[in-house]
Amino acid sequence: MTASLMLGFKVLVTDVDVVFTSNPVSFLPANADIMLQDDVNGPRGDLCSGFYLVLPTPASIELHKRTLTMTMTKSIIDQTALNIVIREMMAESGNSLQVIKLNRDQFANGKVYFEMGKRMFRGESPCHPIT
């Protein structure tokens, strides 16, 4: 992904359990370096890397270089590393990283869509106990 950004491509990242009910691209804002899902379970208002759009900006390239280095040199998963690096970059003086947390209703993560919505499949109504 970092190489794609360095070549000037926008990158849309999705996990395999992301459900699309329509084309999401037209609903994504394009006024930030990175736009990510809300991670309802995460500590400190973490972001979810299960679905996000990243634009090829110097700040987003630096973000992904640092995240890649962290995942390769420490025993840490990509979502945790991404959140750590975002927090670090936001705290640095002269920070230019622009981050948007996507609307949870439009861009629900797996926890919100499947578990909290009590769904097994897209479009399914919440489960009801058999009586």
C-alpha positions in Angstrom: 0.0 0.0 0.0 2.8 2.4 0.9 4.3 2.0 -2.6 0.9 2.7 -4.2 0.6 5.9 -2.2 4.1 6.9 -3.2 3.1 6.4 -6.9 0.2 8.8 -6.4 -2.7 6.3 -6.1 -5.6 6.7 -3.8 -6.0 3.5 -1.8 -9.3 2.0 -0.5 -8.7 -0.7 2.1 -11.4 -3.2 3.1 -11.4 -6.3 5.3 -13.2 -9.4 3.9 -16.1 -9.0 6.4 -17.1 -5.5 5.2 -20.6 -5.3 3.8 -21.4 -3.0 0.9 -25.0 -2.1 0.4 -24.1 0.5 -2.3 -20.9 2.0 -3.8 -19.2 3.7 -0.8 -16.9 5.9 -2.8 -19.5 8.6 -3.5 -20.1 8.9 0.3 -16.5 9.3 1.3 -15.2 12.8 2.0 -12.1 13.7 0.1 -10.8 16.5 2.3 -8.4 14.6 4.5 -5.3 12.4 4.3 -7.1 9.4 5.7 -10.8 8.5 6.4 -11.4 5.6 8.7 -14.2 3.7 10.5 -14.9 4.2 14.1 -13.7 1.3 16.3 -16.4 1.1 19.0 -14.4 -1.4 21.0 -11.1 0.4 20.9 -9.6 2.3 23.8 -9.1 6.1 23.6 -11.5 6.5 20.6 -9.4 4.3 18.3 -10.1 4.0 14.6 -10.9 0.8 12.7 -8.6 -0.2 9.8 -11.3 -2.5 8.4 -12.4 0.1 5.9 -10.6 3.2 5.0 -9.6 5.6 2.2 -6.2 7.1 2.1 -5.1 9.8 -0.3 -1.5 10.1 -1.6 -0.3 12.9 0.5 3.1 13.4 2.2 1.5 13.0 5.6 -0.4 9.7 4.6 2.8 8.3 3.1 4.7 9.0 6.3 1.9 7.5 8.3 2.0 4.3 6.3 5.8 4.1 6.3 5.9 4.4 10.1 3.0 1.9 10.5 4.7 -0.6 8.3 8.0 -0.2 10.2 6.1 -0.8 13.5 4.3 -3.9 12.3 7.5 -5.4 10.9 9.7 -4.7 14.0 7.3 -5.2 16.9 4.8 -7.9 17.6 1.8 -5.6 16.9 -1.1 -5.8 14.5 -1.7 -3.3 11.8 -4.8 -1.6 13.3 -3.0 -1.1 16.7 0.1 0.2 14.9 -1.9 2.6 12.7 -3.7 4.0 15.8 -0.4 4.5 17.6 1.2 6.3 14.7 -1.9 8.5 14.1 -1.8 9.5 17.8 2.0 10.2 17.6 1.7 12.2 14.4 -1.2 14.2 15.7 0.8 15.1 18.8 3.9 16.2 16.9 4.5 19.9 16.3 4.1 20.9 12.7 1.7 18.0 12.2 -0.1 18.1 8.9 -2.0 14.8 9.1 -5.7 15.3 8.5 -7.9 12.4 9.8 -11.6 11.9 9.5 -13.6 9.4 11.5 -16.3 8.1 9.2 -20.0 8.2 10.3 -20.7 4.9 12.2 -24.2 4.6 10.7 -23.0 4.9 7.1 -19.7 3.0 7.6 -20.5 0.5 10.4 -17.6 -1.8 11.4 -18.2 -5.5 12.0 -19.0 -5.1 15.7 -21.7 -2.5 14.9 -23.2 -4.2 11.8 -23.1 -7.9 12.8 -22.9 -8.1 16.6 -24.7 -5.0 17.8 -27.2 -5.4 14.9 -27.6 -9.1 15.7 -27.2 -10.0 12.0 -25.7 -13.0 10.3 -25.9 -11.7 6.7 -26.4 -8.4 4.9 -30.0 -7.2 4.9 -31.1 -9.7 7.6 -33.3 -8.5 10.3 -32.0 -8.8 13.9 -32.3 -12.3 15.2 -35.4 -13.1 17.3 -35.5 -16.1 19.6 -37.6 -19.1 18.5 -40.6 -19.6 20.8 
